[in-house]
Amino acid sequence: MAKELSSLESEMEETRERLASTIDQLVHRVNPKTIVGREVTSVKAYFVDAQTGRPRTDNILKVAGGVVGVVATLALIRKIVR
């Protein structure tokens, strides 16, 4: 009986430690600084090749073209409205 109780107590302690570790990992993952860091890394990876460090001109040109298109559309709408 004492052996079973000791085994149960050690099992509960191990479970408690795993749970505490999992909670610490979750707290780290939902930390706003961690989220911002992941997003910044993601955006950088879109514009810069991580292995070579060279800019990805095709993606840069796509975004620049989109920005120019939006600005031109807004300018056209503003000209029509006036």
N, C-alpha and C positions, 0 to 999 in steps of 0.2 A: 504494500500500500504506500509506504513512504517513497519507494522507488518510483511508482507511478506519479505521485505528487511532485517529486523532484523533476521528473521528466516533463510533466505538464508545465511546471514553473519555468523551466529552461526554454521550452517551446514558446511559451507566451512572451518571454523576454526577447527571443529571436524575432518573433512576429512584431513586437513593439519596435525593435530597432529597424527592421525593414520598412515599417510604416513611417517611422520618423525620417528615414532616408528618402522615401518616396515623396513625403510632404516637402522636404527641403528642395528636392528637384523640381517639384511643381511650383513652389514659391519662386525659385530662380527663373523658371521658364516664363512666368507671367509678370515678372518684374518689368516695369515700363522701360528701364534702361536696356534690359536684355532684348526686349521686343524691338526697340529702336535700332539697336546694334545689328540685329538680324536683318531688318528691312534695309538699312544702309548697305550692308554687305550684299544683299540681293540686288539692289539698284546698281552698285558698283560692278557686280558681276555681269550685269546686262550691258554695261558700256565699256568694260575693260576685261580683256581675257586674263583670267587668274593665273594661268600657267606661264604666259609670255609677258604679261604686263602691258601689252600693246592695246591701243584703243580699238574697239569694234566699230569701224566707220560705218558699216551698213546699218547698225542699230542707231548710231548717232544721227545719221542722215534721215532715217525714218522719223525719229522724234523731232528733229529740226523741221522737216517737211510738214509734219502735223501741226507744229506751233505756227509756222508761216501760214498754213491753210486756215487755222482758226483766226489768226489776226486779220488775214485778208477778208474772211467772211464777216467778221465783226465790223471791219472798216466799210465793207459794202453795205451791210445792214444799216450802219449809221448814216451813210451817204443817202440811201434810199429814204430813210425816215425823215431826214431834214428836207 
